[in-house]
Amino acid sequence: DAKTTQPNSMESNEEEPVHLPCNHSTISGTDYIHWYRQLPSQGPEYVIHGLTSNVNNRMASLAIAEDRKSSTLILHRATLRDAAVYYCILRDVLGSSNTGKLIFGQGTTLQVKP
Amino acid sequence: DGGITQSPKYLFRKEGQNVTLSCEQNLNHDAMYWYRQDPGQGLRLIYYSQIVNDFQKGDIAEGYSVSREKKESFPLTVTSAQKNPTAFYLCASSIVFSGRSAGNTIYFGEGSWLTVV
């Protein structure tokens, strides 16, 4: 299974943009990049996903490097409610390694300062 | 509303006792998963199932057992063989993992806290 690497923690000031990086140097051509976030004592929630092109939704933007070996989750204006653990994971489209596994790494703990 | 329901939210287990955590989904998803999360740590996969009556071990299956008799239900039993079961347990589901479904969202329950007393 392809692995992802994220910084353990990051800090941001409220109302400022946040860029959360994720490295996935062993990504295959058929892996989707997914981002989830988890608030304390809750289950993770979906944020955004993409394959090759940059993606935007109401929560965030996802910037994918041209070689797809890294991606960045962008929160345009951080709020205190965005303080959470952010997970970057890969999901295989074609199932060449179709074990059905969903592997989560350690994630990045984002602190937002007022 | 559609979603995943885990119960109980909090559970206490005595030494040597088996306990079962419930996970029910009404999303019509084929795939279901169980994860364990220790304080300050990421999620680790215990078991997963892509279809009724079939399931596979994840990375930390020892001391746990599951069943998948119905599409909507995937209960997890924490057996007495699990030496350190105190943790936060999360159940998840998704459309079966193939083709375009890799772009589909994974849904999680609210989690169950298990403590050994």
Boltz contact constraints between the chains, C-beta under 6 A:
constraints:
  - contact:
      token1: [A, 32]
      token2: [B, 102]
      max_distance: 6.0
  - contact:
      token1: [A, 32]
      token2: [B, 103]
      max_distance: 6.0
  - contact:
      token1: [A, 43]
      token2: [B, 90]
      max_distance: 6.0
  - contact:
      token1: [A, 43]
      token2: [B, 108]
      max_distance: 6.0
  - contact:
      token1: [A, 43]
      token2: [B, 109]
      max_distance: 6.0
  - contact:
      token1: [A, 43]
      token2: [B, 110]
      max_distance: 6.0
  - contact:
      token1: [A, 43]
      token2: [B, 111]
      max_distance: 6.0
  - contact:
      token1: [A, 44]
      token2: [B, 108]
      max_distance: 6.0
  - contact:
      token1: [A, 46]
      token2: [B, 105]
      max_distance: 6.0
  - contact:
      token1: [A, 49]
      token2: [B, 103]
      max_distance: 6.0
  - contact:
      token1: [A, 91]
      token2: [B, 102]
      max_distance: 6.0
  - contact:
      token1: [A, 92]
      token2: [B, 102]
      max_distance: 6.0
  - contact:
      token1: [A, 93]
      token2: [B, 102]
      max_distance: 6.0
  - contact:
      token1: [A, 95]
      token2: [B, 98]
      max_distance: 6.0
  - contact:
      token1: [A, 100]
      token2: [B, 48]
      max_distance: 6.0
  - contact:
      token1: [A, 100]
      token2: [B, 50]
      max_distance: 6.0
  - contact:
      token1: [A, 100]
      token2: [B, 97]
      max_distance: 6.0
  - contact:
      token1: [A, 104]
      token2: [B, 42]
      max_distance: 6.0
  - contact:
      token1: [A, 104]
      token2: [B, 43]
      max_distance: 6.0
  - contact:
      token1: [A, 105]
      token2: [B, 42]
      max_distance: 6.0
  - contact:
      token1: [A, 106]
      token2: [B, 42]
      max_distance: 6.0
  - contact:
      token1: [A, 107]
      token2: [B, 42]
      max_distance: 6.0
